[in-house]
Amino acid sequence: MVRIHCSRILERPTAQPWERLPTSRRQVLIREIEQTVLAQDSFHRYRAEPGSPMVHDEPPAPPRRFRKRKFVWKASGLTECSKSCGGGVQSIKYICVRELTQVQVLEKRCHALEKPTSSGVKCNIKPCPAKWRSGPWSECSVSCGSGIRKRELECVQEVNSVLTIRVADGACLDPKTLPTSESCTMPECDERGKIAQSNLPSPYWSVGGWSSCSTTCGLGTRNRVITCITSGRPCSMDDKPDAQESCDPGPCLTKSTASNVISSGFHGPQWLFTEWSRKCSAECGTGIQTRRVFCGTSSRNESCDESNRPDTTRTCSSDRACSGQWFAGPWTQCSSTCDLGEQTREVACVTMLRGSLRVVLDMNCPASKPELKKPCRGPPCAPSWFTSDWTQCSRSCGKGMQKREVKCLSVNGQTFEQDHASCTENERPAARRACNEYPCKSNQDTYGVENSHRVMQVQNDPEISNGLDENPLCKDNFPNCNLVMQARLCAYPFYQKSCCLSCSSAKQENE
């Protein structure tokens, strides 16, 4: 029986059964098994029986011996992102480890092995916040004496490593801290306003500051202004400083670096996304670009980190200004049929494009947005019948009686009035009703026994008698609770419950 210890194969297990593996993958694994068997000399004691398919006509060659590696390169996480925003690059870090124990050792131990290389992985792909960028300084405003030189600031936003766009000044939230002008000193002037002969210096080159790099990644150029300061004699061209030099802000992200890194097995599930839509949603002004985002994972039990989910939309600017104007629709009817209510309307920013009106984003309308709602007042509410809570039954059995107070109330501005003539008498609620009509079990009149018990229960009920505002369920259940409070109906338990919030406020004010 031949035992084969395939340590190399166990380092790269496959999650699929052998019969489901592609033919090419099977062939690779078979070759690795053969090499491992030879390296471990697993067959040196094997003797094939006659007739065995492994017996050959020629004598078998002595087995090849491979020297087992002691140290190997091992992937160990990713480097820090090269940029905090605008699309940076991370690379896989490799360390030298002892193959048997997987303990890290000095890199010189792996000097005989070629260190693996890895393509970059996208990171921090969100566009950078807009910021102010300065241009080159102009020449001094005078040829002699003290003058001023200026430069312009522009608001730019780095979308990714290969695209930086100029945006509206309002997109830069930080104040302009970069100076746009500064004083400059030239040789002294004479009475005629020219350089004094006694102060005429030797011709020299005046050097301005470097501009920003022409690219945000890869190789670019930057420029500066070189001026010859002279009274007539030319400056030496041999001493002229360079007006341009190369610059390299960092590596660019290529299509290969944006490939799916799930298969590398080093970083778990990853967010995958398409390119931004080529066309901006707006034909003028500011619009929206979209893209699709997908969580790529090799296991159903793994999911991507939602806190790092890439954006699916971003703003984009068109070269054409919108000059949008606000369009306000008609006001709706008052939300209340009487007294105070609210009206609303639709407001949209529109512009004229190709002979037709188009709705655009609000930021394309420079004027202040019109109001979307306003208060309204309907006719005074008609008088209504108001009732108190029913009293406790006068008897516990044998037909008792309950009572309640009935009032007709109306609103006259802020004043409550009792106006019985304005309420419909036919709709007047009953002020009395029978209760406990079942016969008593004995001849004793139990009047007052249960009644007194119920009264005591009401008085001791904190939801009725004490500060209902402390109860989280204390609220107004009717829209006219303010009228109940002004009519002093809060003394009744029914209104204490139905208009809890208003009655509690009135009680605190009286105390």
VEXSEMI-751674 format. One record per atom (N, C-alpha, C): x, y, z; residue in one letter. Coordinates in steps of 0.02 Angstrom, whole numbers, plus 50000, padded with zeros to 5 digits. Example, Ala and Ser with C-alpha at 12.3 -4.5 7.8 and 13.67 -1.06 7.14 Angstrom:
! VEXSEMI-751674
506604971650390A/506154977550390A/506604983550390A/506424988850354S/506844994750357S/506455000250394S/
***
This chain:
! VEXSEMI-751674
500434994050000M/500005000050000M/500445006250000M/500335010649954V/500745016649948V/500395022449982V/500735025850028R/500455031750061R/500795037950032R/500385042650013I/500645048749982I/500445054650026I/500935058250050H/500785064250090H/500885070450046H/500335073150019C/500365078649970C/500285085250007C/500825087650037S/500775093950074S/500665099850028S/500965099649969R/500885105349924R/500165105949901R/499825100349891I/499135100549867I/498675103249920I/498815101549983L/498385103850037L/498415111450047L/498945114550021E/498995121850027E/498485125349984E/498265122049932R/497785125149885R/497195120449876R/496765119749925P/496205115049919P/495695117649869P/495315113049842T/494785114849796T/494115113349828T/493635117749819A/492975116949850A/492525112449808A/492755110349748Q/492335106349704Q/492545099049706Q/492075094349697P/492255087249690P/492685086249628P/493095080849631W/493565079549576W/493205078849509W/492635075549508E/492305074249444E/492015080649413E/491935085949454R/491665092149427R/492195097149405R/492835095449419L/493365100049400L/493455099949324L/493645105749295P/493795105849223P/494395101349207P/494425099149145T/494965094649125T/495645097849135T/495715104249117S/496355107649125S/496575107849198S/496095108949243R/496265109249314R/496465102249340R/496145097049314R/496325090249335R/497045088749315R/497235090749253Q/497905089349229Q/498435092849272Q/498285099049293V/498755102649335V/498845099149402V/498295096949432L/498335093549497L/498695086849491L/498585083349435I/498925076949424I/499685078049421I/499905083249385R/500625084649380R/500905086249449R/500525090049489E/500765091849556E/500815085549600E/500345081049593I/500375074749631I/500995070749612I/501125070449546E/501705066649523E/502355069649551E/502405076349549Q/503015079549574Q/503095078449649Q/502535078649686T/502575077649758T/502775070549775T/502495065849738V/502675058749750V/503415057649738V/503685060449684L/504395059649670L/504815063049722L/504605069149744A/504985072849793A/505035069049859A/504505065449879Q/504495061749942Q/504755054649934Q/504945052749873D/505205046049860D/504725040649886D/504095041549870S/503585037149898S/503585030249866S/503895029449807F/503865023049772F/504525019049775F/505005021249817H/505655017949812H/505635010849840H/505125009249882R/505065002449908R/504524998549873R/504215001649823Y/503644998349790Y/503914993249739Y/503634987249739R/503814982149691R/503184979849656R/503154981049591A/502544979149554A/502554971749540A/501964968849544E/501894961749529E/501904960749453E/502114954849431P/502094953549358P/501394954349331P/501364957349273G/500704958549243G/500384965049265G/500704968449310S/500414974849333S/500484979949277S/499984984349269P/500034989349216P/500594994249227P/500914994349288M/501454999049300M/502134996149282M/502134989849263V/502774986649245V/502954988449174V/503564990749163H/503794992649096H/504324987749073H/504434987849009D/504944983448981D/505634985449003D/505744992049010E/506404994449029E/506434995449104E/507024994849132P/507084995849205P/506915003049223P/506565003949279P/506375010849298P/506985014949316P/506965021349297A/507505025949313A/507485027549387A/508065028949416P/508075030649487P/507665037049499P/507295037249554P/506855043049567P/507255049449575P/506965054749549R/507265061449556R/507135064049626R/507615067249654R/507535070049721R/507515077749716R/507005080549746F/506935087749748F/507095090149818F/507445095749821R/507595098749885R/506985102649910R/506755101049968K/506155104249994K/506315111450014K/505855115949996R/505945122950014R/505835123950088R/506245128250119K/506155129850190K/505785136450201K/505875141050153F/505565147650160F/505165149250097F/504625152850106V/504185154650050V/503915161750061V/503695164850006W/503345171250011W/502615169950027W/502335173950072K/501635173150092K/501285179950090K/500675179950062A/500275186150060A/500055187950131A/500125194450146S/499945196850214S/499585203450210S/498955203250188G/498545209250187G/498715213950130G/498475220050136L/498555225150084L/498905231250113L/499245234850070T/499555241150090T/499025246450101T/499225252050131E/498755257550139E/498585260450071E/497985263350067C/497765266250004C/498205272249987C/498375272849923S/498825278149902S/498495285049905S/497825285149907K/497465291549910K/496875290849957K/496695296349990S/496125296250036S/495465296950000S/495465299049937C/494855299649898C/495045300049824C/494545299749781G/494685300349710G/494985294249677G/494955288549709G/495205282349679G/495945281349689G/496125277649741G/496825275949754G/496965268649736G/497565266349755V/497775259549739V/498055256249801V/497875250049812Q/498175245849863Q/498505239849830Q/499065237749858S/499425231949832S/499465226649887S/499535220349866I/499595214849913I/500305214849943I/500355214450008K/500995214150042K/501205206750049K/501845205450036Y/502115198750043Y/502665198750096Y/502655193550138I/503175192750189I/503495185950180I/504105185350204C/504475179050200C/504335175050264C/504105168850256V/503945164650314V/504285157950308V/504375154750365R/504615147850365R/504035143350345R/504125139350293E/503575135550264E/503265130650314E/503665127750358L/503395122750404L/502965125850459L/503205131550487T/502845134550544T/502445140750524T/502545143350463Q/502205149350440Q/502385155550482Q/502965155450515V/503195161050556V/503605165650513V/503505172250519Q/503855177150478Q/504595177350497Q/505015177850446V/505745178350455V/505995184250414V/506645185450416L/506935190850377L/506865189450302L/506775194850263E/506665194050192E/507255190850156E/507855191750185K/508445188850151K/508415181250147K/507985178150189R/507905170950186R/507585168750121R/507195173250091C/506845171550028C/507195174749968C/507835176549975H/508165180049920H/508225175749857H/508235169249867A/508295164849808A/507625163849772A/507085166049803L/506425165249772L/506195171849743L/505875171449686E/505605177549655E/505005179949694E/505025186249713K/504475189049753K/503865190149707K/503275187749727P/502685188549684P/502515195949674P/502225197349617T/501965204049603T/501215203849599T/500905209249617S/500165209449617S/499935215949585S/499385215449549S/499075221549521S/498715225349576S/498635231749565G/498315235949616G/497575234449624G/497315236149682V/496615235349698V/496325242249712V/495745243749683K/495435250349694K/495265251349767K/495335257649790C/495145259349858C/494975266749860C/494565268649910N/494355275649919N/494135278749853N/493625275749823I/493425277649756I/492955283649755I/492735285949812K/492265291649812K/492625297949788K/492275302249749P/492585308449727P/492805312649786P/493345316349777C/493595320749830C/493135326849837C/493105329749896P/492735336049904P/493045341449860P/492625345949836A/492875351449795A/493355355749836A/493865358249804K/494365362449839K/494605367849791K/494915372849821W/495185378449782W/495875376749757W/495995378249692R/496645377149662R/496895383749633R/497515385249645S/497795391649623S/498145390949556S/498125396349517G/498495396649455G/499165400049466G/499565400949414P/500225404149421P/500155411649435P/500665414449467W/500675421649481W/500795425549416W/500485431249412S/500605435649355S/501255439549366S/501465443249315E/502045447449324E/501875453349370E/502385456349398C/502285462149442C/501955467749402C/501505471449436S/501135476649401S/501565482649382S/502165483349409V/502615488949394V/503295486249375V/503675490449340S/504355488449321S/504865490949371S/504665495649414C/505105498049467C/504685500049527C/504985499849586G/504615501449647G/504195495549671G/503675497249709S/503235492149738S/502615491349696S/502425485149684G/501825483749645G/501445477749672G/501015475049631I/500605469349652I/500605464149596I/500625458049615R/500525452649567R/499935448349590R/499565445449543K/498945442049558K/498945435049528K/498475431249553R/498345424549525R/497605422849536R/497355418349497E/496645416449501E/496575409849539E/496005409249573L/495825402949607L/495225399949572L/495225393549563E/494655390049533E/494455384249577E/493805382849578C/493535377349618C/493535371049575C/493905365949597V/493955359749558V/493775353849603V/493585348449571Q/493425342249607Q/493755336349571Q/494135332449608E/494455326549580E/493955320749583E/493715318749524V/493225313349520V/493565306549529V/494115305549493N/494515299449500N/495225301149482N/495645296149477S/496365297249467S/496525300149399S/496055299949352V/496195302549285V/495745308349265V/495295310449309L/494825315749291L/494735320649349L/494925326949337T/494795332449382T/494415337749344T/493835339849369I/493405344449333I/493335350949372I/493205356249335R/493065362649368R/492315362949382R/492145364849444V/491445365049465V/491275372149486V/490635373249501A/490405379849523A/490755381749588A/490875388249597D/491225390549657D/490855388649721D/490195388049716G/489805386349775G/489935379249800G/490225375049758A/490375368149778A/490955367749828A/491375372849829C/491935373149877C/491685375949942C/491605371649992L/491325373750056L/491835377550098L/492475376050091D/492985379450130D/493095386550102D/493255391250146P/493395398050122P/494035398350081P/494105403650044K/494705404650003K/495275406850049K/495675401950071T/496235403650115T/496865405350075T/496885403250012L/497475404849971L/497435412149949L/497975415849957P/497965422949936P/497935423549860P/497555428449836T/497505429649764T/497935435449741T/498245438949787S/498695444449769S/499215445149823S/499785447849804E/500325449249851E/500755454849823E/501115457949868S/501545463549847S/502175460749815S/502445464749770C/503085462949738C/503515469149734C/504155468349742T/504625473949744T/505105473449686T/505135478849648M/505595479449592M/506125484649609M/506635485749568P/507135490949582P/506815497749592P/507155502149631E/506885508749646E/506795512949582E/506295517349585C/506145521749528C/506485528549537C/506635531849480D/506895538749483D/506315543549479D/506445550049469E/505925555149467E/505455554249408E/505685551249356R/505275550249296R/504865543749301R/504925540249356G/504555533949363G/504885528149330G/505515528849316K/505895523349287K/506425521049336K/506745515449319I/507255512849364I/507825517749368I/508025519649429A/508575524349439A/509215521349413A/509615525749380Q/510235523249350Q/510705520549403Q/510685523849462S/511145521649514S/510945514949543S/510315513249534N/510065506849562N/509965501449509N/510215502949449L/510125498049397L/510515491749414L/510165486249427P/510535480149443P/510745476549379P/511145471649388S/511315467349332S/510695463449311S/510625461949248P/510035458149226P/509995451449264P/509395449549283Y/509305443149318Y/508615440349301Y/508555433949313W/507915430549299W/507475430449361W/506865432849354S/506365432449409S/505965425949400S/505945422049452V/505635415349449V/504975415349487V/504425413449454G/503775412749487G/503685405849518G/503115404849551G/502975398449583G/502725393249534G/502825386949551W/502605381549508W/501845381049509W/501555379449452S/500835378149447S/500695370949470S/500055369249474S/499875362349490S/500075357749432S/500165351349449C/500345346449397C/499765345849347C/499935344949284S/499425344649232S/499005338249236S/499225333349274T/498855327149283T/498785325649357T/498285321649373T/498195319549443T/498505312749456T/498745309449403C/499105303149411C/499545302249350C/500065298149359G/500515296949303G/500965302949291G/501305302849234L/501785308049218L/501445314049187L/501595320049213G/501315326249187G/501845331749188G/501625337949180T/502075343649181T/501785349149224T/502225353449249R/502015359449284R/502455365249261R/502175371249262N/502505377049233N/502595382549285N/503035387249268R/503125393349308R/503345398949262R/503215405049285V/503375410949245V/504095413049258V/504485413749204I/505185416049208I/505225422849173I/505425428049210T/505445434849182T/506155437649189T/506385440849136C/507045444049137C/506965451149165C/507275452549221I/507265459149252I/507905462749229I/507815467949188T/508405471249159T/508245478449144T/508755482349139S/508685489449121S/508805490549047S/508935485449012G/509065486048941G/509485480448914G/509945478148956R/510365472648934R/509985466048941R/510085461448896P/509735455048900P/510025450648954P/509605446148979C/509825441249028C/510205435548993C/510635432449030S/511015426949001S/510565420848994S/510515418348933M/510095412548921M/510395406248953M/511045406348965D/511345400448996D/511125399749068D/510945405349100D/510735405149170D/509985404849178D/509605404649123K/508875404749129K/508615398249161K/508235398849215P/507965392749247P/507445389549201P/507315383349214D/506805379649176D/506115382349191D/505725383549139A/505035385849148A/504545380049153A/504785374049139Q/504355368149141Q/504745362149166Q/504405357849205E/504715351749228E/504195346249233E/504425340149235S/503955334549240S/503745333549313S/503165330649321C/502905329149388C/502515322649386C/502475319349442D/502145312749446D/501765312249512D/501105313849512P/500715313449575P/500625306349602P/500725301249560G/500625294449583G/500395290049526G/500375283549537P/500185278949483P/499455279549466P/499305278649402C/498605278749378C/498305271849387C/497655271849393L/497275265549400L/497085263249330L/497335257549309T/497185254849242T/496615249949246T/496395247749188K/495845242849186K/496035236349221K/496685234549217S/496885228349249S/496845228849325S/496985234849352T/496945235749424T/496235236049448T/495765237249403A/495065237549423A/494715230949416A/495105225649401S/494795219149391S/494545216249456S/494145211049450N/493855207849509N/494405204449549N/494455206149614V/494975203349656V/494705197849700V/494095195649688I/493805190349729I/494215183949722I/494415182649660S/494755176249647S/495425175749681S/495725181449701S/496375181149733S/496335178049802S/495745178449833G/495655175149898G/495985178649956G/496205184849948F/496565188050001F/496135192850041F/495565195050015H/495205200550047H/494465199250056H/494225193150047G/493525191650059G/493075194850007G/492435195650024P/491955198549977P/492135205849960P/491995207749898Q/492165214449875Q/491575217549839Q/491525224149842W/491025227849803W/491265228349731W/490845226449684L/490985227149613L/490505232349585L/490735236149536F/490305241449509F/490465242649436F/489975245249400T/490065246949330T/490365253949324T/490535255849263E/490755262649251E/490165267449259E/490315273749272W/489795278849276W/489455279549207W/488815280949208S/488465282149145S/488795287849108S/488885287049043R/489255292049004R/488895298649000R/488235298348995K/487845304348984K/487575307049050K/487665313449060C/487385316749119C/486635317349110C/486255316649164S/485525316849159S/485275323849139S/485675328849149A/485465335749133A/485805338049069A/485425341249026E/485705344048965E/486005350948978E/485875353549037C/486175359949057C/486235359949133C/486685363949158G/486765364549231G/487005358049262G/486745356649321T/486955350849360T/486455345149355T/486715339149343G/486295333249338G/486575327449378G/486385321449359I/486575315449396I/486865310149349I/487385306649371Q/487645300749338Q/487525294749383Q/487405288949354T/487255283049393T/487715277249373T/487735272349417R/488085266049402R/487785260549445R/487915254349427R/487655248649464R/488195245849510R/487985243849570V/488445241149620V/488215234149639V/488695229549644F/488535222549658F/489045219749707F/488815215749754C/489255212549803C/489495205949774C/490135205449760G/490415199249733G/490715195049788G/490455189149798T/490705184649851T/490645177449827T/491095173349850S/491105166349830S/490715161949879S/490435164849931S/490065161049981S/489415164549998S/488885160550006R/488245163450025R/488245166050096R/488715163650137N/488735165550207N/489125172050218N/489415174750165E/489795180950171E/489425186550136E/489515192550161S/489195198350131S/489685204150135S/489575209050092C/490005214950090C/489825219850146C/490305223850165D/490195228850217D/489775234550189D/489175235350216E/488725240550190E/488995247550203E/489405248450255S/489675255150269S/490165257450216S/490445252750177N/490915254450124N/490605253750055N/489935253350051R/489605252449987R/489735258549942R/489975257649882P/490105263349837P/489455267049819P/489515273349805D/488935277349785D/488675274949718D/488015275249710T/487705273449646T/487525279549606T/487555285549635T/487415291749599T/487935296949617T/488045301549572R/488475307349585R/488255313149541R/488415319149562T/488225324949523T/488705325849464T/488455328649410C/488865330049352C/488645336849324C/489105340249292S/488975346949267S/489005347149191S/488535350749162S/488535351749090S/488885358349074S/489145358749013D/489485364848993D/488995370648984D/488365369148974R/487865374348964R/487515376049029R/487465382549043A/487105384749103A/486355384349092A/485985382749144C/485265381749137C/484875388249139C/485055392849183S/484655398949195S/483935396949211S/483875392149257G/483215389649275G/482795394749312G/482145393849308Q/481665398049343Q/481185393649381Q/480925396349437W/480455392649478W/479755392749449W/479435387049448F/478735386549427F/478335384049486F/477835387849507A/477415386149564A/476715384249541A/476475378549562G/475805376349546G/475275379749589G/474645378249577P/474105381449616P/474085378749687P/473835382849732W/473755380749802W/473185375749807W/473265370849851T/472715366149864T/472185369549907T/471615366149915Q/471105368749959Q/471345368350031Q/471045372450073C/471235372650143C/471105365750174C/471585363450215S/471525356750244S/470965356350295S/470745362050320S/470205362050370S/469585365450340S/469005362650354T/468385365650329T/468165371750369T/468455372550428C/468305378450469C/468905380050513C/468955386450530D/469505388950571D/470175387850535D/470725386850573L/471395386650544L/471545380050509L/471905380550452G/472125374750414G/472775376250378G/472925372350325E/473545373150288E/473425371750214E/473775375650172Q/473755374650100Q/474455372950075Q/474505368650024T/475145366749995T/475125367449919T/475725367349889R/475775367649816R/476435364549794R/476475362849730E/477075359949701E/477505365549672E/478165365149683V/478645370049656V/479205366149621V/479365368149559A/479895364649521A/480335369849487A/480965367949477C/481435372149440C/481415369849366C/481245374349320V/481175372649250V/481605377149207V/481785374749148T/482165378749100T/481935376949030T/482085381148982M/481895380148913M/482475376948875M/482355370948848L/482845367348809L/482535365048744L/482825367048689R/482585364948622R/481845366248613R/481635371948637G/480945374048626G/480445371048673G/480655367248724S/480175364348771S/480435365148842S/479975365048889L/480155365848959L/480395359148988L/480935359449026R/481205353549059R/481285355049134R/481105350049175V/481205350649247V/481925348649263V/482295352849300V/482995351549318V/483055351749394V/483665350349418L/483775350349490L/483695357349518L/483495357749582D/483365364149614D/483975368649613D/484575365749616M/485185369849620M/485305373949556M/484935372449503N/485015376249441N/484595382649440N/484195383749490C/483805389949496C/484145394549546C/484425400149524P/484795404449571P/484355407949622P/483735409449604A/483295413149650A/483075408649708A/482815411849761S/482575408149819S/481955404049800S/481905398149827K/481345393749811K/480705396249844K/480155396749807P/479525399049836P/479285394349891P/478855397049934E/478585393149990E/478155387349964E/478195381749999L/477805375849980L/477145375250018L/477075378850074K/476455378450113K/476335385050149K/475705386250166K/475525392450202K/474905391050243K/474795394850296P/474195393950337P/473585396850302P/472995394350318C/472365396850290C/471825396550344C/471325400650335R/470775400850384R/470115400050348R/469735395150369G/469065394050342G/468545397750382G/467915396750367P/467385400050405P/467385397450477P/467105401350523P/467085399150593P/466725392450599P/466985388250642C/466675381750652C/465985382650684C/465505378750661A/464815379250688A/464805376750760A/464345379350800P/464285376850869P/464135369450870P/464385366050921S/464295358950928S/464115357251000S/463785351451007W/463625349051074W/464235345751105W/464395347551166F/464935344551204F/464645341251266F/464925335551284T/464675331951343T/465245330351390T/465075329451453S/465555327051503S/465505319451506S/465915316451549D/465885309251558D/465285307451601D/465055301351592W/464485299051633W/464705298251705W/464255300051751T/464395298851822T/464325291451837T/464535289451897Q/464435282551917Q/463695281151927Q/463505274951917C/462805273151925C/462585274251998C/461985276752006S/461735278352073S/461575272152113S/461485266552081R/461325260352116R/461735254652084R/461905249752126S/462265243952101S/461805238752070S/461155239352083C/460665234852053C/459975238052062C/459495235252030G/458815237852037G/458685244352001G/459015245351944K/458915251251901K/459135257751935K/459775259551918G/460035265951941G/460025271251886G/460385276651897M/460375282251850M/461085285051844M/461275286951782Q/461895290451768Q/461745297251737Q/462175302151752K/462075308951726K/462725311451693K/462645316351651R/463215319851622R/462995326851603R/463485331251595E/463335338151577E/463355338951502E/462885342551474V/462835343651402V/462845351151390V/463305353551347K/463365360651332K/463425361651257K/463135367151233C/463225369251163C/463755374651163C/464315373451128L/464885378151129L/465035380351058L/465235386651052S/465445389450987S/466055393750999S/466415395250944V/467015399250948V/466885405950916V/467035411250953N/466995418050927N/467685421050932N/468085420150880G/468785422250884G/469145417750932G/469375420650989Q/469705416751040Q/469265415651101Q/468635417551097T/468195417351156T/467685411751148T/467585407951203F/467065402751206F/466415405751230F/465885403551200E/465225405751221E/464755399851220E/464295399951266Q/463755395051265Q/463185397751224Q/463025394251172D/462515396751125D/462035391051110D/461585389851156H/461115384251148H/460665385251088H/460535391451070A/460075392651014A/460375390550947A/461065390250943S/461395388650880S/461455381150868S/461385377050919C/461435369850911C/460745366950895C/460735361650856T/460105358350839T/459855354450899T/459265356150921E/459005353050981E/458875345550971E/458695343750909N/458565336650896N/459195332350902N/459775335550894E/460415331850898E/460725332250968E/460365335351015R/460635336051083R/460725329151114R/461325327551140P/461435321151172P/461035320651237P/460885314551256A/460515313351318A/460935315251378A/460625318251427A/460965320151489A/460895314951543A/460425310251535R/460315304951585R/460205298251548R/460375292851586R/460235286151559R/460195281251617R/459805275951606A/459715270851657A/460325266251659A/460445263151717C/461015258751725C/460855253451777C/461215247851773N/461135242451821N/460395240751831N/460065239051777E/459345237951780E/459165230851804E/459655226651814Y/459495219851837Y/459275220051910Y/458845215551931P/458585215652000P/459125213852051P/459035216452110C/459505214952164C/459375207852190C/459885204652217K/459825197852242K/459505197652311K/459525203052349S/459215203352415S/458805209652419S/458435210152476N/458015216052485N/458415222152506N/459055220952523Q/459445226652545Q/459615231152487Q/459575237452501D/459745242452450D/460495243652452D/460825241552401T/461555242252400T/461775248852371T/461325253452369Y/461505260052342Y/462055263252385Y/462535265652352G/463075269252385G/463675264952401G/463575258352406V/464145254052423V/464625253652364V/464365251252310E/464795250852250E/464955257752224E/464485262252230N/464585269052205N/465165272352240N/465175271652308S/465725274752345S/466385271452327S/466365264952315H/466975261452295H/467225263952227H/466785265052180R/466985267552114R/467245274552117R/466925278852160V/467165285752167V/467865285852195V/467985281552245M/468655281252275M/469165278752223M/468945274152181Q/469395271552130Q/469585276952079Q/469105281152061V/469245286552014V/469705291652045V/469605293152109Q/470025298152141Q/470745295752148Q/470825289152156N/471495286452166N/471825284352100N/471475285252046D/471755283351981D/472215288951956D/472895287751955P/473345293251934P/473245295151861P/472975290751820E/472875292451750E/472315297451741E/471875297951792I/471305302451787I/471415308751828I/471655307751891S/471655313351937S/472315316951942S/472865313651926N/473515316851936N/473855317751869N/474215323351861G/474645324951805G/474685319851750G/474195319951706L/474195315051651L/474765316251602L/475075321951607D/475625323351561D/476225318951575D/476235315551635E/476785311151650E/476695304351615E/476075303051594N/475925296751560N/476135297151487N/476545292351463P/476755292751392P/476175292151344P/475595289651367L/475005289051323L/474565295251327L/474785300151365C/474385306251374C/474405310351309C/473845310951275K/473815314751213K/473095317051201K/473015321551153D/472355324051135D/472065319551080D/471475316851093N/471155312451044N/470655316051000N/470515322451013F/470045326350974F/470375332750950F/470195335250891P/470515341450866P/470285347650903P/469725347450939N/469475353450972N/469605353351046N/470155350151068C/470305349851139C/470475356651169C/470725361151127N/470845367851153N/470195371351173N/469655369751139L/469015372551158L/468765369551223L/468895363151232V/468705359751295V/469055362951354V/469695364551344M/470085367551399M/469815374451416M/469655378451364Q/469395385151376Q/468695384951407Q/468315379751392A/467635379251420A/467645376251491A/468255374851516R/468335372251584R/467965365551593R/468035361351543L/467745354651547L/468245349451571L/468855351651586C/469375346951606C/469245344051675C/468755346651710A/468605343951777A/468275337151772A/468035335451712Y/467675329151703Y/468155323751679Y/468105317651708P/468565312251690P/468565310551616P/467995311251583F/467955309651511F/468435314051471F/468425320651485Y/468855325251448Y/469575324851473Y/469675322751536Q/470345321851560Q/470705316451520Q/470325311451499K/470625306151458K/470645308051385K/470105310651358S/470055312151287S/470495317951267S/470585322851311C/471005328751298C/471535329151351C/471905323651360C/472385323051415C/472915328451413C/473215329551354L/473775334251348L/473555341351363L/472995343551334S/472755350351345S/472545351451417S/472195346651447C/471965347251516C/472545347251564C/473065343251550S/473645343251594S/474005349951592S/474065352951533S/474385359451527S/473985364751565S/473325364551561A/472905369351596A/472975368551672A/473035362451695K/473095361151767K/473755363851793K/474305363051755Q/474955365551777Q/474965373151778Q/474625376351730E/474595383651730E/474215386351789E/473665382951809N/473265385251866N/473645384351931N/474055379051934E/474445377951995E/475015382952001E/
***
